[in-house]
Amino acid sequence: PNPQPRPINPSTKYPDGRAPVPEGHLPITLEDVVADMQTFSVNFGPYTNNGIFHPGFVVGDASAEILQPNFQMIVRANANALPFKGVDLSNGSVGSVTSIGKEDTALFDFSDPAWLQIEGIAPSPKVSELQFRVLESPETITAGDSPLPAPLGNGSVWQLPVWSLERVVAVAGVKAFGQRNWQKQWSIGSDPSPLFEVSIVDGWMVLVTKGDVGTPPAPLYIWDLMGLVAQRRLHDGPDPQDPDVDRIPEGQANVTFTLTDIPVGVSSSQITAAIRKNLEVDPDSLVDIAQIILDQSQGAPDFYYVRPKWSAPTVEQGDWLFFIEDSDQGQWPRSYANPGFFADEGLSQPIHTQDEVQGDVAHLKVQIVAGMRLYCEDNNGASYQIKVLDKPSEARVRLQISRLR
């Protein structure tokens, strides 16, 4: 099941962010590349989930030559944004909440080709070694005796799991001979009647000999014949002169083979372009890293002040208080019995909203004007009245905070 979909950025066509993998291909993620393909034995190894089982087909440790020892990604970020200022109600102190990733100004300038530099990708990326294994079924297969149900027939191989060796051989036979149509007769001397005749129609093979000389097999599909021959020869013992000695028991003739120096199928420049495009479409992971490296947080404010830029929609213009949210708390995690802002001391009439403001839909927030009174609670359960006073300047507000209980 793992090779069937591959993770992509969600789109109209694939809203769940999962796209099908073309037949004959295996999906490779940046995680696989960074791990030198050693993740393959996990991704494509044994799989069990919700009653679905697959033994996997990759074993051992894979290795690759994709990222060289000098690999590095250099990112230019605009970290000049000031933090949001807030209030810790418990002690009346001013704190800061990082604005990295929260403001509508771009943290990364994607129009600048130098915003991301990637070095150390091998010129000709390849998988150095990849070992495959296909397991044999413990059941002995039998050939079908009818071309129905078309187009595969009624051979027992089609009742085996799709990952079994016998089923793999049968599918290969169908792909090679499923549309094969051929007829040939052999005669001796001037005798017009054929001594031997072969007829194949869409893979269904009929062999006829004069007087049934040689006891030809009953009509069957070519893939059934392939399966019978493979099942016999696969279990031969080590001595080709006496293959019946030390034969491999049924169900233990598993096939293992190793491929080496497999081209990944894309060049280093294509890998670089793909990484750049994916990060531009979905830079959240880079934003998360930037928030850690460039952390501007200070103290433990319960709410903070936000004033959207002049270019924001009219409905978002003005002064806002954002109540703290999990992603803001950093190293000072805390919980609230009644988060948000209320119109009454009992905290029963919420006046906050989660409508989008400056791209944010996660925080409980309230738009404030001078003369407004609102109520909230700190993480210790104490409640407070907040009175909005006249603004001292366009980008500042004055609040009078009184503890009620």
N, C-alpha and C positions, 0 to 999 in steps of 0.2 A: 504493500500500500504506500510506502514512503516515496517511491519514485513517481507515483501517479500525479500528484500536484506539486507545484513549486511555489514558494512565497514570492509575491510581487507587491508593488504598491497598489492599493485598491483602486478600481476604475469602474466605469459604468458597465463594462463587459464582465469584469470579475470583482464585484463589490466586496467579496469576502477576502480578497487579497490572495487567492489561490488560483493558479493557472495550470492547465494540463501540460504534461511533459510529452513532447513528440515521441513516437515509437522509436526505439533504438537509441534513446538518449538517457542520461542520468543528470539530474539537476545538481549544480554545484553552487554553494553559497559562499559569501565572504568568510563565514566562520570555517567552512571546510578548507578554504585556501590558507587562512591564518594557522589552522591546525595541521598543515602539511598533509591534508587528506586523511589523517588518522581517524577522523570522525566517520569515515565511510563504513567501517566495520560496525559502528553503532547504528547509523542511519539506515543501512541496508543489511543489517544482521537480523537475528530473530526478532519477530514482532508478534506481540499478543495484546489485543485490546478489544474489549466488549465482545468476546467470543470469537474474534477474528484471529487466526493464527497463520503465520508465514515463517518458515525456517530461515529466511534470508538467503542471500546469494553472494555476499562478500564476507570473506573470512581473513584472519590474519591482519597484520599491520600494513596498511597502504602507505605509500610515500609519494611525494611529488616534488617537482622543481618549478615552483611558481614564484614564491617570495624569497628573495635573496637575503643574506644576513644583514645587509645595509638598508632593508626596507624601512621606510618611514612615510608618514603623512603629516604635512605641515599645513595648518589651518590658520588663516588670518581672520580674527574676530574683532568686531567693533564693541569694545567693552567700556565705552565712555558714559553709558547711561547711568544716571544717579539712582541710588536705591530709593524705594518708597519709605516715607516716614510714617511711623505708627505710634500707638500708645499702649504701654503695659498698664492695664487698669489696676493691678494689684498694688503697685507702688507709685503710679503716676509718672513713670519715667518714659522718655522718648526712645524708641527702638527703630531698627531699620529692617526692611524686607527686600531681598534682592529683586532687581528689576530685569535681570538677565532672563530672556525668554518670555517676559510678560509684556513688554512694551511693543507697540506696533512698529517701532523702528527696527530695521533688519539687523540682526546680530552678525549676519554674513552677507557680504556684497557679492551676489552670484554673477553680477555683470562684469566683475573684475576677474579675468582669467587666472590671476595669481592668488585668488582666495583659497585655492586648494592645490597643493603640490604633492605629487606622489612619486616616490623614488624607490628603486630596488625591486622592480618586477622583472622576472626573467624574460629575455627577448623572445624565447620560444617556449612558453609554458607547457609542461607535460606532467603526466602522472608516471612516476618512475616505475612503480610496481603495484599491481592490483590483482588479488587472487579471488577467483570465483569458485563457488561450489554449488552443485545441483544434486539433490538427494534422490535416491531411488526409492520407489514405493515397495513395501514388503509384499504386495499382491502380484501374482503372476497374471499378465494380461493375456487376453484371447482376441483373435481377429474376429471382425464382424462377418456375418454371412449374408448381408443384404446391403444394397446401396442406400437404403432408407434407415433412419430419416436423413434425407439429403441436407447438405452435401458431405456429411462426415461419415455416415453409416452407423452401425450399432455395435462397433467394437468396444470392449470393456475399458479401453484407455480413456474414453471420454467421461468415465465416472471417477477418475482419479483427480486429486488436487491439481490445479493449474501449474503449481510450482514443481511437481514431480518430474523426474528425468524422462519417464515414459511419455508423459504429456508434452514435454518440451520437444521430444523427438517427433511426436505425432503432428504437432503444430508446424514444425519445420517442414515435415513432409507435405502437409496441406498447402503451405505457401509455395513449395517448389513444384508440386505436381497436381494441385487442385484443379487446374484448368488444362491439364495435359490431355490431348486427344491424339491418338496414334494407332496405326494398324499396319501389321506386317505379316507376310506369309513366306514360308520356306518350303521349297519342293526339291525332290531329287530326280535328276535326269529329266525324262520326258513325261513323267507321271504328272498329270494336271492337278491331281488332288494334293493339297498341301500336307506335308509331313508335320509341320509345326506352325501354329498361328497365334499371334498376340494381338489383342484388341484392348485399347485403353480409351475410356470415355470419361472425361472429367475426373481422372484419377482412379476410376473403377477398372480393374484389370482382369481380363479373362484370358487364360492360357488353354489352348486346345492342341492335343497331339493326336495323330492318326492311330486309332485303336487304343487311345489312352495310354500309349507307350510312355513309360517313365513316370506314371502316376502324377500328373501335374496337380498343383494345388487348386483347391476350389476358388472360384472367383472371389476377389477381395480388393480392398483399396490399397494403393501403393504404400500409404503410411502405416497401414496395419502390417504389411509385409516387412517394412523397415523396422517396426517395433519388435516383431518376432525374431528377426535376425539379430537386432541389437541386444535383445534380452538374452539370447543364447550366447553370443560372443562376449558380452560384457562380463559374464561370470567365469570365463575361461581361467584355468590355473596358470601359473607362471611359465610352464613348459609348453611352447607352441607345438611340440611334437606329440604331446599327450595332455591336451587342455582339460581333460576330465579329472586330472589329479589336482587335489587342493583347489577345487573350484570355490569361487566367492559365494557365500550363502545369499539367497534371495533377500533383497532389501538392504544389503550392505555394500552394493557396488556403486558407491557414490562417486561422482565425477568432480575432480578438482583440476583447475588449470590456472596458470598465471600469465597475465599480459604485462609487457614491459614497454616503457617509453611510449605511452599513449598520448598523442597530442590532445590538449584540452579543447582545441577547436577555435580558440580565439587568441588574438595577439595581445601583447602587453599594452599596446595603445588602446585596444578595444576594452580591456579590463579596466584601465584607467578611466576611460570615458564612461563606462557603466557605473563605476564607483561614484564618480562625480555627479552623474545624472541622478542616481538613487538618493544621494545625500541632499541634492538640491530639491528634489521632490518631497523628501521626508527628512528634514534636518533635526528631528526631535532628539535623536541619540546624541548629536553634537551639542545641542542646547543643554541636555542633561549634564554632559561632561563640563561644559562651560560654567554651569551653575555651581558645580563643585569646585572647579579651579578658581573661578572668579567670584566666590561667594561674598556678597556684600552684607549679609545678615548680621544684625547686632541686637542683643537683648531678646526679649520674648514678648513682642507686642501682640495685643488681642485683636486689633484692627489697624488698618493703615489708610492713608489718604491717597486718592488717585484723581488727577485732573487730566482727562484725555486731551490730545493735541487739537489744535484748531481745525485740522483736516478731518476730524472724526464726524460721523453723522450728527445732525442737529439734536436728535433724541439722546445722544450720548454726551453732549456738551455739558459743562458745569462741573460741580464738585461732588465727589463720591467718597464714601467710606466703604472699604472692603473688609469684611470679617475674615479673620485668619482661616486658612484652609490647610489640610494635611501637607500639601506640597510646599508650604511656606515655612514649616516649623523647624526644619533642619535638625540640629542637635538638641532642640528643646521641645520634644513631642508633648502634647497636652490634649486633653479632651474637655468638651463642654456639654453640660446638660441641656442648655438652651442656646445654641449658637445663633448668631444673627442679631438683627435690630428689631425693636418692638415699639409700639405706640403707648404702652401702658406699663406701670410698675410691676404688675403681675406677670409680665412677659407672655401674655396670652394673645396679643394682637400683632402679629408680625407685619412689618412694613418693608421688609427687604425683598429683593428679587434676585433671580439668577439669570435674568435676561442678558444678552450679550452686550458687554461694554468693553471697548478696546480689545476685542477678540476673546474676552474671558466669559465663560459660561459656568465655571466651577464655583466661584465665590458667591456667598450671600452678600449683597451689596445694597446700599441705599443712597439716593441722591439727596444732598442736603442744601438748605438755604438758611440765611440768617433768621433767627427767631425760632427755629425749629427745635423741638424737644424730642428726644428718643431715648430708649432704654436698652441696656444689654447686660450681660453677665460675664464674669471672668471665669477662668478655668477652676477657681476655688469655690465657685457657687455664689460669690458676692455679686449683688446687683448694683447698677449705677445709672444715674441720669446724665445725659449728655445734652447740653444746651449749646446751640450753634450761635456764636456771636458775629458781629460785623467783621467782614474780611479786611485784613490789614493791607493786602495787595492781591493782584489777580491770581497768583499761583500759591497763595497761602490762605489758611483758615485758622480761626481761633475757636477753641472749644472750652466750655466750662464743664468740668466733670465733678459730680458729687456722688459719694457713696451712699446708698440707701440702706443697705443691710449686709 
